[in-house]
């Protein structure tokens, strides 16, 4: 008898909650959500290409109207005297491609994993300022890594 009474009370409670949700007048203020940034439209990117695309949010400047343009990242891995400097010059001649050179030539930037990750974050978030930095509409950004 006690179990039946308990089930009836719980059922009435659940039923009253359902009636509150169905009602036409909603006065819930905790659901007042403001849109901070408009979402980007669905890009025309192939599914296999998604891991190679990101939308950087630089700390030093605003990408303005190019915020929804995806940026691809790359790394030129080569050995010395192989023509990688010439190839990098060709890439840098393009307006929307930034190849930032050999960022790990300085020993401090490659001392441990955290400094390497910090350097890569700066490069790929367009916060790395070199002569290769073009504009906020950069479509590809990368670096050169020389293997000895």
Residue pairs with C-beta under 8 A, 6 or more apart in sequence:
40 55
40 67
40 68
41 68
43 53
43 68
43 70
45 53
45 70
52 72
52 73
53 70
53 71
53 72
54 70
54 71
54 73
54 124
55 67
55 68
55 69
55 70
55 71
56 63
56 71
56 124
56 125
56 126
56 141
57 63
57 67
57 125
58 125
58 126
58 127
59 125
59 127
60 127
60 129
61 126
61 136
62 136
63 69
63 126
63 136
63 137
64 136
65 137
66 136
66 137
66 138
69 137
69 139
70 139
71 124
71 126
71 138
71 139
71 140
71 141
72 139
72 140
72 141
73 124
73 140
73 141
73 142
74 99
74 140
74 141
74 142
75 142
75 143
75 144
75 145
76 84
76 87
76 88
76 99
76 142
76 143
76 144
76 145
77 144
77 145
77 147
78 84
78 87
78 144
78 145
78 146
78 147
79 146
79 147
79 148
80 146
80 148
84 144
84 146
88 99
88 101
88 144
91 97
91 99
91 140
91 142
92 98
92 99
92 132
95 134
95 135
96 134
96 135
96 137
96 138
96 139
96 140
97 134
97 138
97 139
97 140
97 141
98 126
98 130
98 132
98 133
98 134
98 138
98 140
98 141
98 142
99 132
99 141
99 142
99 143
99 144
100 123
100 128
100 130
100 132
100 141
100 142
100 143
100 144
101 130
101 132
101 143
101 144
102 143
102 144
102 145
102 146
103 109
103 119
103 123
103 128
103 143
103 144
104 110
104 116
104 119
104 143
104 145
105 146
108 115
109 115
109 116
109 119
110 116
110 119
119 128
121 127
122 128
123 141
123 142
123 143
124 141
126 133
126 136
126 138
126 141
